[in-house]
Structure formats: structure tokens, C-alpha cells
Amino acid sequence: MNNDDAIFQRLSTERDVLTVSQLNARARSLLEEVFPRVWVEGELSNLARPSSGHLYFTLKDSGAQVRCALFRQNAARIRLDLRDGLLVQARGRVSLYEGRGDYQMIIDSLEPAGDGALRQAFEALKAKLQGEGLFAAERKRPLPSHATRIGVITSPSGAAVRDIISVFGRRAPFIELVISPTAVQGREAAPQIVRALERADRAGFDALILARGGGSLEDLWPFNEEMVARAIAACQTPIISAVGHETDVSISDFVADLRAPTPSAAAELLSPDTQAMLAQLQRSHRQLQQCMKVRLARENLRLDNLRRRLRHPGERLAQQSQHLDELDMRLQRAWRHRLEQRQQQLINLRGRLQHQHPERLLRVLHERLEQLRQRLPRAMNLQVQQRRQRLESAAQGLHLISPLATLGRGYSILLDQQGKAIRSQQDTQPGQQLQAHLAEGQLTLRVESEQPHTLPLLD
């Protein structure tokens, strides 16, 4: 017995009663042990990008799907432009989210699968045609409300045509269906679809259904061809595109006037249900009768109210006269109240004017002038005394440094004939006349000799 068989055998013979948490924990351990790492190919759908940085999506093929989680640290390494519809190969481990009991894959790597080139071509053509305005809402034509003749462009042997015929036979057998056969898969499908569209557009149908059953991206590729998209855009007849399953999207869906998720849904959009129409007619008839009864009862009630409200013109005049008297009294009261307000306002203004009278202001200014006139002599005397003291102080300082004080102590100042002070005997010459300035008077001197003579400092 291998390891996997041992796991299943151990679980099958377990006799303990498990809680839900224990059951999910064991299921998770089993899945992660049996599928530690697998590669799975599928188409991305339901891609979610929460603020946490994790990615959540579904991998699907034509028959099944599986939930997947790509956590932030692994998502940062993915260089693919992830979007719904992209076919990828995913590597990861199979696990179970215990909180909800959801079976899922924990992805650690993503690579583009074989139809990556087709998907890129799809996106490029989609962007091109959208830029040209072929998908614009304003060019979409409304579907007829009561179609009687409808053209169906599809394979005559496919399941799509059987579904459409079945729906019309059940819901509206009176509508004429005309099948325009064409290939819906393979190399020759796109040109045949274009020719079928052109023929059907000239046939004068009320509406057209372009239909095909589900399949892979390669199987549905004729409906992604540019020639088919432009043929749809050129049609004057309203077209419903019903290509593939509900999750499949083609270029034809964008260009057509309306997209139906399935061929059966397209037939239901154009085929009114006869039984439903009869039932609706009966409901409308009953509603009309009920509405008429309600309307008659309401009008009778309104008539009675008007009859009771109808009064003699004299009563209306009396009421108007009374209302006029009330308005007159209100006007008189309002006038008296307004007059009292104006009188009070006048009294306030007169008081403010009296308070601001020029005579009062002149009296205040006169008192202020008299105070200043009294303060002026005192301020002048004070300034004179301060200036006299400063002058005496400056005179004393000047006397201390004045040469006249030096002359008063018995010294003299010698000047030559140009008035230059003699500071050294080298400044004189024998026979030179000098002027000696004394404390009192001047003397004219003549230099007799230049012999140095030392004077005693003290006599």
C-alpha cells in the first residue's frame, strides 16, 4: 500500500466524531500531502485585486473551475498583464481554506498558455475598433418590439440553431425563422459568415441573430476576425450576437447592437412569450377596470367636495371685507410701531449729537490749552537750568585741558614767524626771532645760541 492509500485508509476507519474545524483541517492536510505542487492550465476569470496586494481569481475550462489565491510576495514577481480571459499555466499546491471550507489552489507561479498570442491579437483588434467608434453606444440600433421575420446566421447542424428554434416554437410560433447557414469554426468560417451577413441584410429581416455554441478561444476565433466585425457594423438590420457561453466574449459582441449570453437568450429577447402576453393582456384589462372604478369613485368624491365648498357670493364678499379690515388694522399697528421706532431713533441721535456738540469740544480744548500754558514756563526754566549745568560742566572740563591753564602756571608757548610751535631746539636757528605767548601778554625773542641747556626740574 502506497502513502496515498494509507491516508485514505486511515480516514475511512476513523471512528471519532470530528468538529467542522477538525474535518477541514484534516481535509486540508490530505490535499496538501497528495498535491504538494501541480501545474494547471485554465482561463483567468473573476480577477480581484484587494488593497492587501494579494490576487484572487478563478481558473476555468469548458467543464470546471477552481478558486485560486496568489499572495503578495509571489504576485510581485509576476510580469504578466493579468486580466479576465487570459489563458495561463499556474503552478501551486492544492489546499483548502478552512474558514469557509473552500477548495482552492495556492499559486506561486503563472505563465502564459498556448493562446496567449490569440488573446493579444484579440485585445489589439478590440482597441483598434474601439478607437474607430465601432463599439459606440450611439450607433447601436434598437431591437424591434414585435418582430415577425427573423434571420438566424449559424451552423445548420449545431446545438445553437436547435436551441433557437425550440425557444421560438415554445414562445412565439407565429414568427418566421429563416436559417442562413454558415461555418462557425475553422479557416473558412470568417468569409462565410461575412457573406451570410451580407445576404441576410439584403433580405429585409426585422432582426438578425448571429449564433454559435461554446468552445475554446480557437474555436470561437472566426467571430474575432476584423472582416466579421466590419460586416456586422455595415449591416442596416439590428443584430444580436450570441456567441459561446455566458462567460465567453467576442469582438462580434462589442460591434453588434446587443449581446446575448447564449443563443437561447437571444431567441428569448426577440420572441415574446404568447402565454405571457395573454396573461399580461388579462392583467391589463383587470387593471384598467379597477382603475376606472377608482377614477369614478375619486371623481364622485371630488364632485361632492366641490358641491360642499360652493358658497353664496355674499358670504365670499363678507369674508373678503373682514379680511380687508384685518389688513387695515395690521397696517395701522405696523405704522404706529414704525413711527415709535423712528421717534426713539431720533431721540438717540439727538442725544449723541448733543454729546458731540462743538461747544463742549472747544471747552475741553481750552482747558487743555490753559494746562499747557501753565506747564510751559516751568518746562522752559527746567530746560535752561539743565543746559546751564551742562555748560558749566563742559567749561570746567575744557579749562582742565586748555593750554591757558598751563600758561597760568608760568609756562610759555614759542612760535616762529609762521605761527608754528617750537617743540625742539632743532626747530630754531641762531638769530631767529620767536614769539613767546605768556599767561598775560607776548614777548619777541631772538635766538642767540643753540647750545643745549638743561633746566633743573626743581629750583
C-alpha positions in Angstrom: 0.0 0.0 0.0 1.5 3.4 -1.0 1.4 6.6 1.0 -1.8 7.9 -0.6 -3.7 4.7 0.0 -2.6 4.8 3.7 -4.1 8.3 4.0 -7.5 7.3 2.6 -7.5 4.1 4.7 -6.7 6.0 7.9 -9.5 8.5 7.3 -12.1 5.8 6.3 -11.6 3.8 9.5 -11.6 6.9 11.8 -14.5 6.4 14.3 -14.1 9.7 16.3 -16.7 12.4 15.9 -15.0 15.4 14.3 -15.8 19.0 14.6 -16.1 21.1 11.5 -12.7 22.7 12.2 -11.1 19.3 12.6 -12.7 18.0 9.5 -11.5 21.0 7.4 -8.0 20.8 8.9 -7.7 17.1 8.0 -9.0 17.7 4.5 -6.5 20.5 4.1 -3.6 18.2 5.3 -4.8 15.5 2.9 -5.0 17.8 -0.1 -1.6 19.4 0.5 0.0 16.0 1.1 -1.4 14.4 -2.1 -1.0 17.5 -4.3 2.2 19.3 -3.0 2.8 21.0 -6.3 0.9 20.8 -9.6 0.6 22.6 -12.9 -2.9 23.6 -14.1 -3.9 25.2 -17.3 -7.0 27.4 -17.5 -8.5 30.7 -18.3 -8.5 33.6 -15.7 -11.8 34.9 -14.6 -13.2 36.9 -11.6 -9.8 38.5 -11.0 -9.8 40.6 -7.8 -7.1 42.9 -6.6 -7.8 44.0 -2.9 -5.7 46.6 -1.2 -3.7 43.9 0.7 -1.7 43.2 -2.6 -3.0 39.6 -2.8 -4.7 38.4 -6.0 -7.7 36.2 -6.1 -9.2 34.6 -9.3 -10.7 31.6 -10.8 -9.1 29.2 -13.3 -11.7 27.6 -15.6 -12.0 25.5 -18.7 -15.1 24.4 -20.6 -16.2 22.0 -17.9 -15.0 23.1 -14.5 -13.3 25.8 -12.4 -11.2 26.2 -9.3 -10.6 29.1 -6.9 -7.0 30.4 -6.7 -5.1 32.7 -4.4 -1.8 34.4 -5.4 -0.3 36.1 -2.3 1.5 39.4 -2.4 5.1 38.1 -2.2 4.5 35.9 -5.2 2.3 38.3 -7.1 5.1 40.9 -7.1 7.2 38.5 -9.2 4.6 38.0 -11.9 5.3 40.1 -15.0 2.1 39.1 -17.0 -0.6 41.6 -17.6 -3.2 39.6 -15.7 -6.8 40.1 -16.9 -10.0 38.1 -17.2 -10.0 35.8 -20.2 -6.2 35.2 -20.3 -5.2 31.6 -20.7 -2.4 30.7 -18.3 -0.5 27.8 -16.8 -0.4 28.0 -13.0 1.9 26.2 -10.6 0.9 25.8 -6.9 -0.3 23.5 -4.2 -3.9 22.3 -3.7 -5.3 23.3 -0.4 -8.5 24.1 1.5 -9.5 27.4 3.1 -10.6 26.1 6.5 -12.7 29.2 7.4 -15.2 28.6 4.6 -14.4 25.0 3.6 -13.5 26.2 0.1 -11.2 24.1 -2.1 -8.6 26.2 -3.7 -5.1 26.4 -5.2 -2.3 28.4 -3.6 -0.4 29.8 -6.7 3.3 30.6 -6.7 3.9 31.0 -10.4 2.0 32.0 -13.6 3.0 31.6 -17.2 1.1 32.4 -20.4 -0.5 29.3 -22.1 -0.8 28.5 -25.8 -3.5 31.0 -26.7 -1.6 34.0 -25.4 -0.9 35.2 -28.9 -4.6 34.9 -29.8 -5.5 36.9 -26.7 -3.1 39.6 -27.5 -4.4 39.8 -31.1 -7.9 40.0 -29.6 -7.0 42.9 -27.4 -5.2 44.7 -30.2 -8.2 44.4 -32.6 -10.6 45.4 -29.8 -8.6 48.6 -29.1 -8.4 49.4 -32.8 -12.1 49.0 -33.5 -13.0 50.8 -30.3 -10.8 53.7 -31.4 -12.7 53.8 -34.7 -16.0 54.1 -32.8 -17.5 50.7 -33.8 -18.4 50.0 -30.2 -20.0 53.3 -29.6 -23.4 53.2 -27.9 -24.9 55.9 -30.2 -24.5 53.7 -33.3 -26.4 50.8 -31.7 -29.9 50.2 -33.2 -32.9 49.2 -31.0 -34.4 45.8 -31.4 -37.9 45.6 -33.0 -40.6 45.3 -30.3 -42.8 43.0 -32.5 -40.7 41.1 -35.0 -42.4 38.8 -37.5 -39.4 37.7 -39.6 -36.0 36.9 -38.2 -32.8 35.7 -39.8 -30.5 33.3 -38.0 -26.9 33.1 -39.1 -25.3 29.9 -37.7 -24.4 26.4 -38.4 -27.5 24.4 -39.5 -26.2 21.3 -37.6 -25.1 22.9 -34.4 -26.8 22.9 -31.0 -27.3 26.7 -31.2 -29.9 26.5 -34.1 -31.8 23.8 -32.2 -32.0 25.9 -29.1 -33.2 29.0 -31.0 -35.9 27.0 -32.9 -37.0 25.4 -29.6 -37.4 28.8 -27.9 -39.3 30.4 -30.8 -41.6 27.3 -31.1 -42.4 27.5 -27.4 -42.8 31.2 -27.0 -43.8 32.7 -30.4 -44.5 30.1 -33.1 -46.1 32.7 -35.4 -42.6 34.3 -36.0 -41.0 33.3 -39.3 -37.4 32.0 -38.9 -35.0 31.8 -41.8 -31.7 30.0 -41.3 -28.7 31.4 -43.2 -26.2 28.5 -43.0 -22.5 29.2 -42.5 -19.5 27.5 -41.0 -18.8 28.8 -37.5 -15.4 27.2 -36.9 -12.2 26.8 -39.0 -10.3 28.8 -41.6 -13.3 29.2 -44.0 -15.7 30.3 -41.3 -15.0 34.1 -41.3 -15.5 34.6 -45.1 -18.7 32.5 -45.0 -20.0 34.5 -42.0 -19.4 37.7 -43.9 -21.3 36.5 -47.0 -24.1 35.2 -44.8 -24.4 38.6 -43.1 -24.5 40.5 -46.4 -27.2 38.1 -47.8 -29.3 38.4 -44.7 -29.0 42.2 -44.5 -30.4 42.4 -48.0 -33.3 40.0 -47.3 -35.3 42.5 -45.3 -35.5 40.8 -41.9 -36.8 42.6 -38.8 -33.7 41.4 -36.9 -30.7 39.0 -37.2 -29.2 36.5 -34.7 -25.5 35.6 -35.1 -25.2 32.5 -33.0 -22.7 29.7 -32.1 -22.3 27.3 -29.2 -19.5 27.3 -26.7 -15.9 26.3 -27.3 -12.3 27.3 -26.8 -10.8 30.6 -27.9 -9.5 29.0 -31.1 -13.0 27.6 -31.8 -14.6 31.0 -31.4 -11.9 32.8 -33.3 -13.9 33.5 -36.5 -16.1 35.8 -34.5 -13.0 37.8 -33.5 -11.9 38.4 -37.1 -11.8 42.0 -38.3 -13.7 41.2 -41.5 -16.6 39.8 -39.5 -16.7 42.8 -37.1 -16.8 45.2 -40.1 -19.5 43.2 -41.8 -21.6 43.4 -38.6 -21.0 47.2 -38.4 -22.1 47.6 -42.1 -25.4 45.8 -41.6 -28.6 48.0 -41.5 -30.6 45.3 -39.8 -30.4 45.1 -36.0 -28.2 42.2 -34.9 -27.9 40.2 -31.7 -24.6 38.5 -31.1 -25.0 35.2 -29.2 -21.6 33.5 -29.5 -20.4 30.9 -26.9 -21.3 30.5 -23.3 -22.2 33.3 -20.9 -18.6 33.8 -19.9 -17.3 33.9 -23.5 -16.8 37.4 -25.0 -16.0 38.0 -28.7 -15.4 41.1 -30.9 -18.8 40.4 -32.5 -20.4 41.0 -29.1 -19.0 44.5 -29.0 -19.9 45.5 -32.5 -23.4 44.0 -32.6 -26.4 46.1 -31.5 -26.9 43.7 -28.5 -25.1 40.8 -26.9 -26.9 37.8 -25.6 -25.2 35.4 -23.2 -26.4 32.3 -25.1 -28.3 31.6 -28.3 -31.4 30.7 -26.3 -31.3 34.1 -24.5 -31.1 35.8 -28.0 -34.2 34.0 -29.0 -36.0 35.0 -25.8 -35.1 38.6 -26.5 -36.8 38.6 -29.9 -39.7 36.2 -29.1 -42.5 37.4 -26.9 -44.0 34.7 -24.8 -47.5 34.1 -26.1 -48.9 32.9 -22.8 -47.2 35.7 -21.0 -48.7 38.2 -23.5 -52.2 36.8 -23.0 -51.7 36.8 -19.2 -50.4 40.4 -19.4 -53.4 41.4 -21.5 -55.7 39.9 -18.9 -53.9 41.7 -16.1 -54.0 44.9 -18.0 -57.8 44.5 -18.6 -58.4 43.9 -14.9 -56.1 46.8 -14.0 -58.0 49.1 -16.5 -61.3 48.1 -15.0 -60.0 48.7 -11.5 -58.5 52.0 -12.5 -61.8 53.1 -14.0 -63.7 52.2 -10.8 -61.1 54.0 -8.7 -61.2 57.0 -11.0 -65.0 57.2 -11.0 -65.1 57.0 -7.2 -62.4 59.7 -6.9 -64.2 62.0 -9.3 -67.5 61.5 -7.4 -65.8 62.3 -4.1 -64.3 65.4 -5.7 -67.7 66.5 -7.0 -69.2 66.1 -3.6 -66.3 68.2 -2.1 -66.8 70.9 -4.7 -70.6 70.9 -4.0 -70.0 71.4 -0.3 -67.4 74.1 -0.9 -69.6 76.1 -3.2 -70.9 79.1 -1.3 -73.0 82.2 -1.9 -71.1 85.2 -3.4 -72.3 87.4 -0.5 -70.5 85.1 2.0 -67.3 85.4 0.0 -67.6 89.2 -0.1 -68.2 89.3 3.6 -65.1 87.2 4.2 -63.1 89.4 1.9 -64.4 92.5 3.7 -63.4 91.1 7.1 -60.0 90.1 5.7 -59.6 93.7 4.4 -60.5 95.2 7.8 -57.9 92.9 9.4 -55.2 94.0 6.9 -56.1 97.7 7.6 -55.7 97.2 11.4 -52.5 95.4 10.9 -51.3 98.3 8.7 -52.2 100.9 11.3 -50.4 98.9 14.0 -47.4 98.5 11.9 -47.3 102.2 11.0 -47.6 103.2 14.7 -44.9 100.8 15.6 -42.6 102.1 12.9 -43.3 105.7 13.9 -42.4 104.9 17.5 -39.2 103.3 16.4 -38.3 106.3 14.3 -39.0 108.7 17.2 -36.9 106.7 19.6 -34.1 106.6 17.0 -34.4 110.4 16.6 -34.1 110.9 20.4 -31.0 108.7 20.4 -29.4 110.6 17.6 -30.2 114.0 19.3 -28.5 112.7 22.5 -25.5 111.6 20.5 -25.4 115.0 18.7 -25.6 116.9 22.0 -22.8 114.8 23.3 -20.7 115.6 20.3 -21.6 119.4 20.3 -18.6 121.7 19.2 -19.0 124.0 22.2 -18.2 121.1 24.5 -15.3 120.1 22.4 -14.0 123.7 22.4 -14.3 124.0 26.2 -12.3 120.8 26.6 -9.6 122.0 24.2 -9.5 125.4 26.0 -8.9 123.7 29.4 -6.2 121.6 27.7 -4.5 124.8 26.3 -4.6 126.5 29.7 -2.9 123.5 31.3 -0.2 123.5 28.6 0.3 127.3 29.1 0.9 126.8 32.8 3.3 123.9 32.2 5.3 125.8 29.5 7.2 128.3 31.9 8.2 125.5 34.3 9.4 123.4 31.4 11.5 126.3 30.0 13.1 127.1 33.4 13.9 123.5 33.9 15.5 123.2 30.4 17.5 126.4 31.0 18.8 125.1 34.3 19.7 121.8 32.8 21.5 123.4 29.8 23.4 125.9 32.2 24.6 123.0 34.3 25.8 121.1 31.2 27.6 124.3 30.0 29.4 124.8 33.3 30.5 121.2 33.4 31.8 121.4 29.8 33.7 124.7 30.7 35.4 123.0 33.6 36.4 120.1 31.5 37.7 122.4 28.8 39.7 124.5 31.3 41.4 121.4 32.6 42.8 120.6 29.1 43.3 124.2 27.9 46.9 125.4 27.3 45.9 128.7 29.0 45.9 126.8 32.3 49.4 125.7 31.6 50.5 129.3 30.8 49.0 130.4 34.1 51.4 128.2 35.9 54.4 130.1 34.5 55.0 128.3 31.2 55.0 129.9 27.7 54.5 128.9 24.1 57.1 129.7 21.5 56.0 130.3 17.9 58.1 131.0 14.9 57.2 133.8 12.4 54.8 131.4 10.6 53.0 130.7 13.9 54.3 127.2 14.1 55.0 125.9 17.7 58.7 125.4 18.6 59.0 121.9 20.1 62.7 121.3 19.9 66.0 123.3 19.6 66.5 121.7 16.2 63.4 123.8 15.1 65.4 127.1 15.7 68.5 128.9 14.2 70.7 131.5 15.7 69.3 135.0 15.1 65.8 133.7 14.5 63.0 135.8 16.1 60.4 134.0 18.0 57.1 135.0 19.7 56.6 133.9 23.3 53.0 133.7 24.5 52.7 134.1 28.2 49.6 134.0 30.5 49.4 137.7 30.2 50.9 139.3 27.0 53.6 138.3 24.5 57.4 138.8 24.1 59.5 139.0 21.0 62.7 136.9 21.4 65.9 136.2 19.4 67.8 133.0 19.4 71.5 133.7 20.4 72.8 130.2 20.6 71.7 126.6 20.1 73.8 125.2 22.9 71.7 122.6 24.9 70.9 123.8 28.4 69.4 121.6 31.0 67.0 123.2 33.4 66.6 121.9 36.8 63.3 120.3 37.5 63.2 122.0 40.9 64.7 125.3 41.9 
